[in-house]
Amino acid sequence: MAHLDWDGAREQGKEDKKWILVNLQDMSDFNCQALNRDIWKDEAVRQLVSEHFLFLQFSKDDPRADQYVTFYLPNGQHENPDNYPHVSIVDPRTGEQVKVWSGRPFPSASAFHAELVEFLDRYSLAAHSKNPIVKTKRPERVLDVDRMTEEEMLEMALQNSLESNGNAKPSVYDPDELTRSFLADDGDKGKGKATAGEEEAAAAAEPSAFSRIASDRPHVEPENDPQTTTRIQFRHPDGRVIRRFRLDDRVARLYEWLKAEPLEGREGVEFELKVMPQGHDLMEDLDKTVEEAGLKQGTVMIEFLEE
């Protein structure tokens, strides 16, 4: 945890090229306290955060949080209990809030770790890097009550009733999710759509490296020998699994094992393997040995590529 004020954190983040990860807490909310127990003490999360982020944790009433609250939770949003737990990522160079987790349910430790890895895959603080463009929130439609139909008025009354009974939704939105939704919208509208000829060429293209990996070669664990074998921990959204491999096994064997013996409920789902905590994609190292790829006693994150 970085014991810095907001301006100091931004300066430090720019100097170290680290994102600012902020956890604003309501200490009367058990779910906020559970983050300390389940998320911030998770070893994989701790390693990833330590390497790529400056971590700030404030109580909502802490004077050091005043600037953050003013900039990112205006109009008393920090008093809305539905906005907790609240965690966000801020670009130290511009002060732009680029990712937000706000409200319940909060991801599990393994899922949160996977989302951080996925974020680091798409965003970078390197000079001249092109990050996804964060879109502004679509303006909400202004309702003219005098022109509303009876059905619309009933719907509005029902929504107001739900909110008054403590079922209000968080008032904080995730700009990163908006980025993804806008990109999806653009795709649906055909923006940048390929021509018929380009589509035919794409269809005729060679299969991906992942699809070329064999799926009929189950893994048989070798006998334990510290000189020639190693245990590798595989973390995934539903937990973790540990397997033993030979140090001279090719990295491709990891993929072959998971394709031949997929995790329950993940049959046929394409996946990526990332070395933790660096987040390096092992698809680039298929022909290296386990030892050459630095996987001895290593940890690998399984990320499933599904909607």
C-alpha positions as CSV (number, residue, x, y, z in Angstrom):
1,M,0.0,0.0,0.0
2,A,1.3,3.5,-0.9
3,H,0.9,6.0,1.9
4,L,0.6,9.0,-0.4
5,D,-1.9,11.8,-1.0
6,W,-3.6,12.1,-4.4
7,D,-1.1,14.5,-6.0
8,G,1.9,12.5,-4.6
9,A,0.4,9.3,-6.0
10,R,0.0,10.7,-9.5
11,E,3.6,12.0,-9.5
12,Q,4.9,8.7,-8.2
13,G,2.8,6.8,-10.7
14,K,4.2,8.8,-13.6
15,E,7.7,8.4,-12.5
16,D,7.4,4.6,-11.9
17,K,5.1,4.0,-14.8
18,K,2.5,2.4,-12.6
19,W,-1.3,2.7,-12.7
20,I,-3.1,4.0,-9.5
21,L,-5.3,1.4,-8.0
22,V,-7.8,2.9,-5.5
23,N,-9.9,1.1,-2.9
24,L,-12.4,3.5,-1.3
25,Q,-14.0,1.8,1.7
26,D,-17.1,2.3,3.8
27,M,-16.0,0.6,7.1
28,S,-19.6,0.0,8.2
29,D,-20.0,-2.3,5.2
30,F,-18.9,-5.9,5.8
31,N,-18.4,-6.4,2.0
32,C,-15.7,-3.7,2.1
33,Q,-13.9,-5.4,5.0
34,A,-14.1,-8.7,3.2
35,L,-11.9,-7.3,0.5
36,N,-9.1,-7.0,3.0
37,R,-9.6,-10.7,3.9
38,D,-10.3,-12.2,0.4
39,I,-8.7,-9.9,-2.2
40,W,-5.8,-7.8,-0.9
41,K,-4.3,-10.8,1.0
42,D,-4.4,-13.1,-2.0
43,E,-0.8,-13.8,-2.9
44,A,-1.3,-13.7,-6.7
45,V,-3.2,-10.4,-6.4
46,R,-0.6,-8.9,-4.1
47,Q,2.2,-9.8,-6.6
48,L,0.4,-8.4,-9.6
49,V,-0.6,-5.2,-7.8
50,S,2.9,-4.7,-6.4
51,E,4.5,-4.9,-9.8
52,H,2.1,-2.8,-11.9
53,F,0.1,-0.5,-9.6
54,L,0.4,2.1,-6.8
55,F,-2.3,0.9,-4.3
56,L,-4.2,3.5,-2.3
57,Q,-6.8,2.5,0.3
58,F,-9.0,5.2,1.9
59,S,-12.0,5.3,4.1
60,K,-14.7,7.4,2.5
61,D,-14.4,9.9,5.5
62,D,-10.6,10.1,5.3
63,P,-9.5,13.7,4.4
64,R,-6.9,12.2,2.1
65,A,-9.8,10.8,0.0
66,D,-11.3,14.3,-0.5
67,Q,-9.7,14.8,-3.9
68,Y,-10.6,11.4,-5.2
69,V,-14.2,11.8,-4.0
70,T,-14.5,15.2,-5.6
71,F,-13.1,14.1,-8.9
72,Y,-14.6,10.7,-9.3
73,L,-17.6,10.4,-7.0
74,P,-19.3,13.9,-7.2
75,N,-22.7,14.8,-6.0
76,G,-22.5,12.7,-2.9
77,Q,-22.1,9.4,-4.7
78,H,-19.6,8.2,-2.0
79,E,-22.5,8.2,0.4
80,N,-24.5,5.8,-1.7
81,P,-24.1,2.3,0.0
82,D,-24.9,0.6,-3.3
83,N,-21.5,1.9,-4.7
84,Y,-19.5,-0.3,-2.3
85,P,-17.2,-2.1,-2.5
86,H,-15.5,0.5,-4.7
87,V,-12.2,-0.1,-6.6
88,S,-10.9,1.8,-9.6
89,I,-7.8,2.3,-11.8
90,V,-6.7,5.8,-12.7
91,D,-4.1,6.9,-15.3
92,P,-1.5,8.8,-13.4
93,R,-0.5,10.9,-16.4
94,T,-4.0,12.3,-17.2
95,G,-6.0,11.6,-14.1
96,E,-8.5,9.6,-16.3
97,Q,-10.4,6.9,-14.5
98,V,-10.2,4.0,-16.9
99,K,-11.6,1.0,-15.0
100,V,-14.1,0.7,-12.1
101,W,-15.5,-2.1,-9.9
102,S,-18.4,-0.6,-7.9
103,G,-21.2,-2.4,-6.0
104,R,-22.0,-6.0,-5.4
105,P,-21.2,-8.7,-6.1
106,F,-17.5,-8.0,-6.2
107,P,-15.3,-10.6,-8.1
108,S,-13.6,-13.4,-6.3
109,A,-9.9,-13.1,-5.8
110,S,-9.1,-15.3,-8.8
111,A,-11.6,-13.5,-11.0
112,F,-10.3,-10.1,-9.9
113,H,-6.7,-11.2,-10.6
114,A,-7.8,-12.4,-14.1
115,E,-9.5,-9.0,-14.8
116,L,-6.4,-7.1,-13.7
117,V,-4.3,-9.3,-16.1
118,E,-6.8,-8.7,-18.9
119,F,-6.7,-4.9,-18.2
120,L,-2.9,-4.9,-18.4
121,D,-3.1,-6.8,-21.7
122,R,-5.2,-4.0,-23.3
123,Y,-3.8,-0.9,-21.5
124,S,-0.2,0.4,-21.2
125,L,1.6,3.3,-19.7
126,A,4.5,3.0,-22.2
127,A,5.3,6.1,-24.3
128,H,3.3,6.4,-27.5
129,S,1.1,3.4,-26.6
130,K,-2.5,3.5,-28.0
131,N,-5.0,2.6,-25.3
132,P,-8.7,1.9,-25.8
133,I,-10.6,5.2,-26.0
134,V,-12.8,5.7,-23.0
135,K,-16.2,6.9,-24.1
136,T,-18.3,9.3,-22.1
137,K,-21.5,7.9,-20.6
138,R,-24.4,8.1,-22.9
139,P,-26.7,11.0,-21.7
140,E,-29.9,9.7,-20.1
141,R,-33.2,10.5,-21.7
142,V,-35.0,13.4,-20.1
143,L,-38.6,12.3,-19.3
144,D,-41.4,14.7,-20.0
145,V,-44.0,13.5,-17.5
146,D,-46.8,15.4,-19.2
147,R,-46.2,13.3,-22.4
148,M,-45.7,9.9,-20.7
149,T,-48.1,7.1,-21.4
150,E,-49.8,5.3,-18.5
151,E,-47.5,2.3,-19.0
152,E,-44.4,4.5,-18.8
153,M,-45.6,6.2,-15.7
154,L,-46.3,2.8,-14.0
155,E,-42.8,1.7,-14.9
156,M,-41.2,4.8,-13.5
157,A,-43.3,4.4,-10.3
158,L,-42.1,0.8,-10.0
159,Q,-38.5,1.8,-10.4
160,N,-38.8,4.6,-7.8
161,S,-40.4,2.1,-5.4
162,L,-37.5,-0.3,-5.8
163,E,-34.9,2.4,-5.2
164,S,-36.8,3.6,-2.1
165,N,-36.7,0.0,-0.7
166,G,-32.9,-0.1,-0.9
167,N,-32.7,-1.9,-4.2
168,A,-31.1,1.0,-6.1
169,K,-28.3,0.2,-8.5
170,P,-24.8,1.7,-8.1
171,S,-24.6,5.2,-9.5
172,V,-21.0,4.7,-10.6
173,Y,-20.4,3.2,-14.1
174,D,-17.3,1.5,-15.5
175,P,-15.8,3.5,-18.4
176,D,-13.9,0.4,-19.6
177,E,-17.2,-1.5,-19.9
178,L,-18.6,1.4,-21.9
179,T,-15.5,1.2,-24.2
180,R,-16.2,-2.4,-24.9
181,S,-19.9,-1.8,-25.5
182,F,-19.2,1.0,-27.9
183,L,-16.8,-1.1,-29.8
184,A,-19.4,-3.9,-30.0
185,D,-22.0,-1.4,-31.2
186,D,-19.6,-0.2,-33.9
187,G,-19.0,-3.8,-35.0
188,D,-22.8,-4.4,-35.2
189,K,-23.2,-1.3,-37.3
190,G,-20.7,-2.6,-39.8
191,K,-18.1,0.0,-39.1
192,G,-14.9,-1.1,-40.8
193,K,-16.7,-4.2,-42.1
194,A,-14.7,-6.3,-44.5
195,T,-15.6,-6.6,-48.2
196,A,-16.9,-9.9,-49.6
197,G,-13.4,-10.6,-51.0
198,E,-11.7,-9.9,-47.7
199,E,-14.1,-12.2,-45.9
200,E,-13.4,-15.0,-48.4
201,A,-9.7,-14.4,-47.9
202,A,-10.1,-14.6,-44.2
203,A,-12.1,-17.8,-44.5
204,A,-9.3,-19.3,-46.5
205,A,-6.6,-18.1,-44.1
206,E,-4.5,-20.7,-42.2
207,P,-5.9,-21.9,-38.8
208,S,-4.7,-20.1,-35.7
209,A,-1.7,-21.4,-33.7
210,F,-4.1,-22.4,-30.9
211,S,-6.3,-24.5,-33.3
212,R,-3.2,-26.3,-34.6
213,I,-2.3,-27.6,-31.1
214,A,-3.3,-31.3,-30.7
215,S,-6.3,-32.0,-28.5
216,D,-5.9,-35.8,-28.2
217,R,-2.7,-36.0,-26.1
218,P,-3.7,-36.3,-22.4
219,H,-1.0,-35.5,-19.9
220,V,0.6,-38.3,-17.8
221,E,2.5,-36.8,-14.8
222,P,6.1,-38.0,-14.6
223,E,7.6,-39.4,-11.4
224,N,8.7,-36.7,-8.9
225,D,12.4,-35.9,-9.5
226,P,13.6,-32.4,-8.4
227,Q,16.4,-32.7,-11.0
228,T,14.1,-33.3,-14.0
229,T,10.6,-32.3,-13.0
230,T,8.6,-29.4,-11.6
231,R,5.2,-28.6,-10.3
232,I,3.2,-25.8,-12.0
233,Q,0.2,-24.1,-10.4
234,F,-2.6,-23.2,-12.8
235,R,-5.0,-20.5,-11.6
236,H,-8.4,-20.0,-13.2
237,P,-11.7,-18.2,-12.4
238,D,-13.0,-21.2,-10.4
239,G,-9.9,-22.0,-8.4
240,R,-6.6,-23.6,-9.2
241,V,-5.0,-26.9,-10.2
242,I,-1.4,-28.2,-9.8
243,R,0.3,-30.5,-12.3
244,R,3.8,-31.9,-12.6
245,F,5.7,-31.7,-15.9
246,R,9.2,-32.5,-17.1
247,L,11.6,-29.6,-17.3
248,D,12.4,-30.5,-20.9
249,D,8.7,-30.8,-21.9
250,R,7.8,-28.2,-24.5
251,V,5.4,-25.4,-23.4
252,A,3.0,-26.8,-26.0
253,R,2.4,-29.8,-23.6
254,L,0.5,-27.4,-21.3
255,Y,-1.9,-26.5,-24.0
256,E,-2.2,-30.2,-25.2
257,W,-3.1,-31.2,-21.6
258,L,-5.8,-28.6,-21.2
259,K,-7.3,-29.3,-24.7
260,A,-7.3,-33.0,-24.1
261,E,-8.6,-32.8,-20.5
262,P,-10.5,-29.5,-20.3
263,L,-11.7,-28.1,-16.9
264,E,-15.3,-28.9,-16.1
265,G,-17.8,-26.8,-18.0
266,R,-15.0,-25.4,-20.3
267,E,-15.1,-28.1,-23.0
268,G,-14.3,-26.6,-26.4
269,V,-13.6,-23.1,-25.0
270,E,-10.5,-21.4,-26.4
271,F,-8.1,-20.2,-23.7
272,E,-4.8,-18.3,-23.1
273,L,-2.1,-19.2,-20.7
274,K,-0.3,-16.2,-19.0
275,V,2.8,-16.4,-16.8
276,M,2.2,-14.8,-13.4
277,P,2.9,-12.2,-12.3
278,Q,4.2,-10.8,-15.6
279,G,1.2,-11.7,-17.7
280,H,3.4,-13.0,-20.5
281,D,1.4,-15.0,-23.1
282,L,2.9,-18.5,-23.4
283,M,1.6,-18.8,-27.0
284,E,4.8,-17.1,-27.9
285,D,6.9,-19.8,-26.3
286,L,5.3,-23.0,-27.6
287,D,8.6,-24.4,-28.7
288,K,10.6,-23.5,-25.6
289,T,11.0,-26.1,-22.8
290,V,9.3,-25.6,-19.5
291,E,12.6,-24.7,-18.0
292,E,13.5,-22.2,-20.7
293,A,10.2,-20.5,-20.3
294,G,10.9,-19.9,-16.6
295,L,8.0,-22.1,-15.5
296,K,9.9,-24.1,-12.8
297,Q,7.7,-23.9,-9.7
298,G,5.8,-21.2,-11.6
299,T,2.2,-20.0,-11.6
300,V,0.1,-19.8,-14.8
301,M,-3.2,-18.0,-15.3
302,I,-5.8,-19.7,-17.5
303,E,-7.9,-17.1,-19.2
304,F,-11.0,-18.4,-21.1
305,L,-11.9,-16.6,-24.3
306,E,-15.7,-16.6,-24.2
307,E,-18.4,-14.1,-24.2
